[in-house]
Amino acid sequence: MSGTGKSAVLAELERRGHEVVDTDYGDWVDESGPERLWREERIAALLDEHVGGTLFISGCVANQGRFYPRFDAVVLLSAPLEVILERVTTRESNDFGKADDEREKIVRDLEVFEPLLRAGATNEIDTRASLAQVADELERIAKAEPRCQSQ
């Protein structure tokens, strides 16, 4: 969900030496239809080609569940609505959420999609914790789930 700290924690994980992919950027998502969708062939190739270490992937798209069987863990980063709205208002890394209609979309998305994301998640982290604590918890989850080392 927008404003939960995904980009910040990915930057921290990358700083710590992990491979990270934020599918909100680059050519990972097809936005030509009514829903944002991962370009499945690109995501599959990313997973097929990954060797060694932990890969952290971030994104929120309608077809992400198709890849859940290939992930060791699916982690929902969450925060209360008031925290999310404050973050999107004050962040400088992304303009989304500053306009009233975008904030309304965040509220709607949180109500509609967060329960679905929670149902598919194997873990949830409240991102009111410090950035270091969130990254530590993601690393702990990754170490506890050694199946294929993809997140």
N, C-alpha and C positions, 0 to 999 in steps of 0.2 A: 504494500500500500504506500502511496505517496506520503512522504514526510516521516517515515518510520526509521530512517537512518541507514538505508541500504547502501547508498553511495559512500557515505562516510565510513562505514564498517568495511566495505570492499577496499577502499583506499588504505585503511589500516592493515587489513589482511595482506594486501599486496606489499605494503611497507615491511611486513614481517616475513616476506619471501614466498608467499603463496601465489599460485596462479589464480587469477580472478577474471570473470567475464560478466560485465553488466550489459544484459541484452537490451536495455533501453537505448543504448548507443551502438552505432555501427549498423551493419546490415543483417541483424539477427531477427528482426520482426517485419512481417508483412502487414502493412496497415491499409491495404487497398480494399478490403472488404468491410463488412459491418463490425467485425471484431479484430482486435490486435491478435495476431498469431505468430508463434515462433516459426521461422523457416525451418521446417523439420529436418530437411536434408543437411542444413548447416549445423544444427544442434547435434544431430546424430554423428556427423563427421567430427565435431569437437569432442564428443565423448569417445568415439572410436579411436581418435588419434592421441588422446591424453594418456601419458605414461608417467608414472612416478609422482609422488607428492600428492597434495590435496588440491582439487579444483573446486573453487566456489563460484557458483553461477547464480546471478540475481535476475529476477524479472517477474512480471505478472501478466500472463497472457491466457487466453481462453483454452489453448491446447497444451498447457504445461503438464497436465496430469498424464498425458501420454508417455512422458519421460520419467515419471516417478519410479517405475520399476528399475530404471537404470541408475537411480541415485541411491546413495547409502542413507541419506537423511534429507528430509524436506523440512526446512526451518522457517517458521513464520516469525518475522520481526513485527512486534506490535507495540502500540502506545495508545493511551487514551486520546479521544478525539481532540480535546482541548490542547494537548501537547502537540499533536500533529498539525493542527491549524496554526499554532504559534510558530512551529518550525518552518512551515512553508511560507509564512508571512515574513520571517526574518532571514531566511537562508539567502545566500548570494550565489550559490552554485547552480540554481535552477529557478527560472521564473514561474514555473507552473504552481498555481495555488495562490497567486497574488490577486487575481481578478475574482470578483464575487461569483461568477458562474463556475469558475474552476474550483473554488472553495465548496460550492454546492455539490459539484461532482464528487469531490473528495468525501463529503458527508454521505452522499448516496452510495458511493462505492464501498465505503466502510460498512454501511448497514447491509448491503446486498452481498458483497464478495468476501468480506473478512470471515464470516461463518463458514463459507465454502473452503476458503484457504485453510482455516483452522482444522476442518474435518480431514483434509488431506495431509496435514503436517504431522511429522513424527516428533517434532519439538517446537516449542515456542519460547521466544526470548522477549522480555519486556525491555524495550530500548530506552526506558528512563534511566537505566543503569548507565554507568560511564561507558564511553566508547571502548576503552581498554577492557572493561568487564564483558561487554558484548562480544568483542573479538576473542577474548579468552574462552568464553562459553562456546563459541563456534568452533574453535580449535579443539576443545574438549569433546564436543559432539563428533567431530571428524575423526578423532583418535579412537573413539568408542565404536565407530562404525567402519571397520576396515575392508568391507566387501569389495568395492571397486574404487574407492577414494575419489568419488565425484560428489559434489554437493549441489 
